[in-house]
Amino acid sequence: TNYMRRSLPETKVFKQKLNFELSGKSEVIIKYSGCFENNGSHFLDLMSYFYGPPIKVLQASSEMTLHSLFKIRATLAHHNAICTYVPLPSNSVVEHEVEVITDSFKLIIGRAGRDIKIYDKLEDPDFLGQYEYGKLSLLTSNYLNFMQYVYDDIYLGLSSGKLPANLCDIETSLRNTKLIQELKSL
C-alpha cells in the first residue's frame, strides 16, 4: 500500500529519534483535511509505524459530508501513544499537521509535510525545576517528491529480496483498512 510518508527520509530520522529518546507516552494530535479514507488513513498508518498498531479505540465518531467525504474524529491508544485525529472543516484548504508531544521533545510536521519543527526540552528559566520546549531545529523536507523515496524503497526491496522495514506490508494494510471501516461505522 502506498503509505508514502513512511519512505520520507525525515520520517525515518524521526522514527529513530522516537526509538532512542522515548521513555514515556507520546500525545499526538493529527489534523487532516479531506476524507479520512484518502488522507487520514496515511496518518493512521504513520502512527502505527511509529508506535505499533492501535490497541484500543478510546473515542470515535464519523459523519459523511455533503461532498461524500467521511470525516472521522477519533482517539486511539497505541502502546506508547495516545493519538487524536481531528478533521478540519474546509475541503478547499489542504492542511495536514501532526504534533507529537513527548517528555523529551515536541515535533510539529506542518504544511502537509513540507515543514518540520523539533523543539528540544530545556530548563525553564522562570520556573525552577521545570522544563519547557525551547531550542528549535528546523528540517526541510523534499515532500513534493515523495514518490521518489517510495520507488527507492521498492527498488531496494526488489533488489535485496527483503521488504524494507518502513514499507507497509499486506498484513498492516489489511489491519488499517479494517480499522477504517470500523471507525466509519461509529
N, C-alpha and C positions, 0 to 999 in steps of 0.2 A: 504494500500500500504506500502511496506517495505521501507520507508524512514528512515533508521536506525539511521541516525545522530541525529534525534530528541530525541532518547532514551538515548544517551550518557549522563552520569552524568555531564560532563563538559559543554555540550550544555545547560542543564537545569540551571546550575550556570550562564552561560553567558547570557541566556535569562533574568534571574533575574537582572543581572548587567545592561543590556540594559534598562529594565523597570525602574530601580531605578535611574540610573545616566544620562540617555539620555535626554537632553533638546532640542537639535537641530537635524539636519540631520546627518546621517552617510554617508560616502563614502565607498563603498565596492568594492574590486577587487577580483574576483574569477577566479583562473586559474585552468583549468581542462584538463586532458588528456583523450584520447579515444573518444568515441562517446557521443554527448550531451544527446541523449536519455537514455543511460545507466549510464553515470557518471554526466554530467551536470545537469540532472534532480534532483539529490539528493540536489544539491546546490540551484537550483531554489526553491525547496520545503523548504529548510532550511531558505532561505531568507524570504519566505512567512511566515514561523513560527515566525521568529524574528520581521518582520516589517509589516505583513499583506500582502494580495495579491498585485501583481503589479497593478498599476493604469494606467500606460502608457508605451508603448514601445517607447523609445527615439531614438534608433538606432538599427538596426539588419541586419545581413547578414548571409547567410548559404551556405555551399558547401558540396558536398559529395566527400570523398576521394577515391582514387583507391581501398581502402580496404572496401568500402561501409560504411564508418563511417560519420555521419553527424557532421560537425564542425559548431557550431553556435557562432558567435560573436555578443553580444547584450549588450545594456544598457537599464535597466528597472528602472522606477521610482516607488517607493513604497511611502507610506505615510510619513515615516521619513528616507528614504534612497534612494540613487542612487546606483544601483548595476550593475557592468560591468562584463560580462562573457568573458573570454579570452581563446580560445582553444590553447593548447600547440601543437607544431608541431610533436613531437615524439609520436609514438604509442607503443614504446617499453619501455618508461620510465613512471612509474606510479607516477604521481605528481599531487597532488591537494593542492592548497594553497588558503586560504581565508585571506584577510587583511581588517579589519574593522577599519576605522579611524573616531574618534568622537572628540568632543571638550574636552572630559574628559580623554580619554584613546585611545590606539591603541591595537588591538588584531591581532595576526598572528597565524593562525592554519596551521601548515606545516606538511610535510611528510605524506600526506593523512590522517591527523587527529591524528597522533601519538605525535606530539609536539605542545604545545600551549604556546604562549608567550603573556603576557599582560604588556604593558608599560603605567604607570600612568603619568598624566600631572604634571610637576614640573616647578617651576620658572627657567627661563633660566639665568644662571649667567652672560652671556656675553651681553645679550640684555635686558636692564631694561624694566620692564613691560610686557615682553613677556614670553612665556612658551615653553617648549619642552617636548617630550615624553622621560621620563627618567627611573625612578625606574622600574626595570624588575622583573616580577613574572613569574616563570616557572611552568606550570602544566603538570603533567604526565597523560597520557591517557591509558586506557586499551582498546584502539580502536580495537585491533585484536580480542577481544572477544565481539564485538558489538552486536552479535545476543543474547547474554545472557541478555542484557539490554532490547532488544525488547521483548523477551519472558517474562521477568519480568513485563513489562508494559502491555502486553497482558493478563498475568495471573491476574494482578491487576484489569484490566477491566472486565475480566470474573467473577472474584470472587466478585467484588463490584457491578457489573451490570451497571457501568458507565465508559464510554470511557475516559481514561486519556487525559488531555488537550494537551499533547505533541504528541499524536499519530495522524497520518494523517487519516482523515475521508474520506468517499467516495466523498463528495462534493469537498473537496480540491484536491483529487486525480484527479477527472474529470477536474477541472479547470486547474491543472498543465498539464495534457495531452492535453487539448485543446490549451493551450498557446504554448506548444512544437510544435504542428502541425502548428500553425500559424507562429512561428519563422522559422520552416523548409521551409515554402513556400516563405519566403522573400529573 
